[in-house]
Amino acid sequence: MYRKLCFGLVAALLSSLLPGCSTVESRIKSNPQIYASLSPADQALVRQGQIREGMSKAAVFLAWGNPDRIRSGVRDGHPFEAWIYTTTRTTVLPDYYYYPGVYRFGYFRGGVWRHHHHFYSFGLYSYPFDPYPYTVAYEVPYKIAYFEGDRCTGWEYLRE
């Protein structure tokens, strides 16, 4: 009984965390009527995760999923909407971006950290590098789809 209860709780937790991880196949299964309304050429593009000019918003949703951000405005007198898809990048910052290093993790008790010529020492241990590098995670856009009304007017893949 206990094992079934634990399994049920784990399954419920995972199902609440995984909806953001949709795939093309899961979106097609969830929206078969939208997929059936597409032309055979558009169905093939959607299955490959690709879009084209003239596709509907629903078809782009099936191919790329929900956007992380939506931007709207007016260009050449026509209202437009941009669906922005982001990814997370991580960077390890050099030593000089934070001061002092020991306060990164809040209040520090006991011992003295010394920084001499890129060597960190604490008591008897010395490291030629910071044993706790300062990493920063940030979102960057990697693709954008543009719409006028319900039709896709263009897209772009962004490179770093």
The 8 nearest C-alpha neighbors of each residue, nearest first, counted from 0:
[[1, 3, 2, 4, 5, 6, 7, 8],
 [0, 2, 4, 3, 5, 6, 7, 8],
 [1, 3, 5, 0, 4, 6, 7, 8],
 [4, 2, 6, 0, 5, 1, 7, 8],
 [3, 5, 7, 1, 2, 6, 8, 0],
 [6, 4, 8, 2, 7, 3, 9, 1],
 [5, 7, 3, 9, 4, 8, 10, 2],
 [8, 6, 4, 10, 5, 9, 3, 11],
 [7, 9, 11, 5, 10, 6, 12, 4],
 [8, 10, 12, 6, 11, 7, 13, 5],
 [11, 9, 7, 13, 8, 12, 14, 6],
 [12, 10, 8, 14, 9, 13, 7, 15],
 [13, 11, 9, 15, 10, 14, 8, 16],
 [14, 12, 16, 10, 15, 11, 17, 9],
 [13, 15, 11, 17, 16, 12, 10, 18],
 [14, 16, 12, 13, 17, 11, 18, 10],
 [17, 15, 13, 14, 18, 12, 19, 20],
 [16, 18, 20, 14, 19, 15, 13, 21],
 [19, 17, 20, 16, 21, 15, 14, 13],
 [20, 18, 17, 21, 16, 65, 15, 22],
 [21, 19, 17, 18, 22, 16, 64, 25],
 [22, 20, 19, 25, 18, 26, 23, 64],
 [21, 23, 25, 24, 26, 20, 64, 63],
 [22, 24, 26, 25, 62, 61, 27, 46],
 [23, 25, 27, 22, 26, 28, 46, 21],
 [24, 26, 28, 22, 27, 23, 21, 29],
 [25, 27, 29, 23, 28, 24, 61, 30],
 [26, 28, 30, 24, 29, 25, 31, 23],
 [29, 27, 25, 26, 30, 31, 24, 23],
 [28, 30, 26, 27, 25, 31, 24, 32],
 [29, 31, 27, 28, 32, 33, 26, 34],
 [32, 30, 34, 33, 27, 28, 35, 29],
 [31, 33, 35, 34, 30, 36, 27, 29],
 [34, 32, 36, 31, 35, 30, 37, 57],
 [33, 35, 31, 36, 32, 37, 27, 30],
 [36, 34, 32, 33, 37, 31, 38, 42],
 [35, 37, 33, 34, 32, 38, 31, 42],
 [38, 36, 35, 34, 41, 42, 39, 33],
 [37, 39, 41, 40, 42, 36, 35, 43],
 [40, 38, 42, 41, 43, 37, 44, 35],
 [41, 39, 43, 38, 42, 44, 37, 45],
 [42, 40, 44, 38, 43, 39, 37, 45],
 [43, 41, 39, 45, 40, 44, 37, 38],
 [42, 44, 46, 40, 41, 45, 39, 47],
 [45, 43, 41, 49, 47, 42, 46, 50],
 [44, 46, 62, 48, 42, 47, 43, 49],
 [45, 47, 43, 44, 48, 42, 23, 62],
 [48, 46, 44, 45, 49, 43, 62, 23],
 [49, 47, 62, 45, 46, 63, 44, 23],
 [50, 48, 44, 47, 45, 62, 51, 63],
 [49, 51, 59, 44, 45, 62, 54, 48],
 [52, 50, 54, 53, 49, 151, 153, 154],
 [51, 53, 152, 151, 153, 54, 50, 150],
 [52, 54, 151, 150, 152, 51, 55, 153],
 [55, 53, 151, 150, 52, 51, 58, 56],
 [54, 56, 150, 58, 57, 149, 151, 59],
 [57, 55, 59, 58, 149, 60, 150, 54],
 [56, 58, 60, 55, 59, 61, 33, 54],
 [59, 57, 61, 55, 60, 56, 54, 62],
 [60, 58, 62, 56, 61, 57, 63, 50],
 [59, 61, 64, 57, 63, 58, 62, 65],
 [62, 60, 58, 59, 64, 26, 63, 23],
 [61, 63, 48, 45, 59, 60, 23, 49],
 [64, 62, 60, 59, 61, 48, 65, 23],
 [65, 63, 60, 61, 62, 66, 21, 59],
 [64, 66, 60, 67, 63, 84, 82, 61],
 [67, 65, 84, 82, 68, 83, 64, 69],
 [66, 68, 84, 83, 85, 65, 69, 82],
 [67, 69, 83, 66, 82, 70, 84, 85],
 [70, 68, 82, 81, 83, 71, 66, 80],
 [69, 71, 81, 80, 82, 68, 72, 83],
 [72, 70, 80, 79, 81, 69, 73, 78],
 [71, 73, 79, 78, 80, 74, 70, 77],
 [72, 74, 78, 77, 79, 76, 75, 71],
 [73, 75, 77, 76, 78, 72, 79, 71],
 [76, 74, 77, 73, 78, 79, 72, 147],
 [75, 77, 74, 73, 78, 79, 72, 147],
 [78, 76, 73, 74, 75, 79, 147, 72],
 [79, 77, 73, 72, 147, 74, 76, 80],
 [80, 78, 147, 146, 72, 71, 73, 77],
 [79, 81, 71, 146, 70, 145, 147, 72],
 [82, 80, 145, 70, 144, 69, 71, 83],
 [81, 83, 69, 144, 66, 143, 68, 145],
 [82, 84, 143, 68, 66, 67, 69, 81],
 [83, 85, 66, 67, 142, 140, 141, 143],
 [86, 84, 140, 139, 141, 138, 67, 83],
 [85, 87, 138, 139, 140, 88, 141, 84],
 [88, 86, 138, 137, 139, 136, 89, 85],
 [89, 87, 137, 136, 138, 86, 90, 139],
 [88, 90, 136, 135, 137, 134, 87, 91],
 [91, 89, 135, 134, 92, 136, 88, 137],
 [90, 92, 134, 133, 135, 132, 93, 89],
 [91, 93, 133, 134, 90, 96, 94, 135],
 [94, 92, 95, 96, 91, 133, 132, 97],
 [93, 95, 96, 97, 92, 100, 129, 133],
 [94, 96, 97, 93, 98, 92, 99, 100],
 [97, 95, 94, 93, 92, 98, 133, 100],
 [98, 96, 95, 99, 100, 94, 103, 133],
 [99, 97, 100, 96, 95, 102, 101, 94],
 [98, 100, 101, 102, 97, 103, 95, 94],
 [101, 99, 98, 102, 103, 97, 94, 112],
 [100, 102, 103, 99, 107, 104, 112, 105],
 [101, 103, 105, 104, 100, 99, 106, 107],
 [104, 102, 101, 105, 100, 99, 97, 133],
 [105, 103, 102, 106, 101, 107, 100, 131],
 [104, 106, 102, 103, 107, 101, 108, 100],
 [105, 107, 102, 108, 104, 101, 103, 109],
 [106, 108, 105, 101, 102, 109, 104, 110],
 [109, 107, 106, 110, 111, 105, 101, 102],
 [108, 110, 111, 107, 112, 106, 121, 122],
 [111, 109, 112, 108, 121, 122, 107, 113],
 [110, 112, 113, 121, 109, 122, 120, 108],
 [111, 113, 121, 120, 110, 114, 119, 101],
 [114, 112, 120, 119, 111, 115, 121, 118],
 [113, 115, 119, 118, 117, 116, 112, 120],
 [116, 114, 118, 117, 113, 119, 120, 127],
 [117, 115, 118, 114, 119, 127, 113, 128],
 [116, 118, 115, 127, 128, 114, 119, 129],
 [119, 117, 127, 115, 126, 116, 114, 128],
 [120, 118, 126, 114, 125, 113, 129, 127],
 [119, 121, 125, 124, 113, 112, 126, 122],
 [122, 120, 124, 112, 123, 111, 125, 119],
 [121, 123, 124, 120, 110, 111, 125, 112],
 [122, 124, 121, 125, 120, 126, 119, 110],
 [125, 123, 121, 120, 122, 126, 119, 118],
 [124, 126, 120, 119, 121, 118, 123, 127],
 [125, 127, 119, 128, 118, 120, 129, 124],
 [128, 126, 118, 117, 119, 125, 129, 130],
 [129, 127, 126, 130, 118, 117, 119, 132],
 [128, 130, 131, 132, 119, 126, 127, 118],
 [131, 129, 128, 132, 126, 119, 127, 125],
 [130, 132, 129, 133, 128, 134, 100, 103],
 [133, 131, 129, 130, 134, 91, 92, 94],
 [132, 134, 92, 91, 131, 135, 93, 94],
 [135, 133, 91, 90, 92, 132, 89, 136],
 [134, 136, 90, 89, 91, 137, 133, 92],
 [137, 135, 89, 88, 87, 90, 134, 138],
 [138, 136, 87, 88, 89, 135, 139, 86],
 [137, 139, 87, 86, 85, 88, 140, 136],
 [138, 140, 85, 86, 87, 141, 137, 88],
 [141, 139, 85, 84, 142, 86, 83, 138],
 [140, 142, 157, 85, 156, 84, 139, 86],
 [143, 141, 156, 84, 157, 155, 140, 83],
 [142, 144, 83, 155, 154, 82, 84, 81],
 [143, 145, 154, 82, 81, 153, 155, 146],
 [146, 144, 81, 153, 152, 151, 154, 80],
 [147, 145, 151, 80, 152, 150, 79, 148],
 [148, 146, 79, 150, 149, 78, 152, 80],
 [147, 149, 150, 146, 79, 78, 80, 151],
 [148, 150, 55, 56, 147, 146, 151, 54],
 [151, 149, 55, 53, 146, 54, 147, 148],
 [152, 150, 146, 53, 52, 54, 145, 153],
 [153, 151, 52, 146, 145, 53, 150, 147],
 [154, 152, 145, 52, 151, 144, 155, 146],
 [155, 153, 144, 143, 145, 156, 152, 142],
 [154, 156, 143, 142, 157, 144, 153, 141],
 [157, 155, 142, 141, 158, 143, 154, 140],
 [156, 158, 141, 142, 155, 159, 140, 143],
 [159, 157, 156, 141, 142, 140, 155, 139],
 [158, 157, 141, 139, 140, 156, 88, 142]]
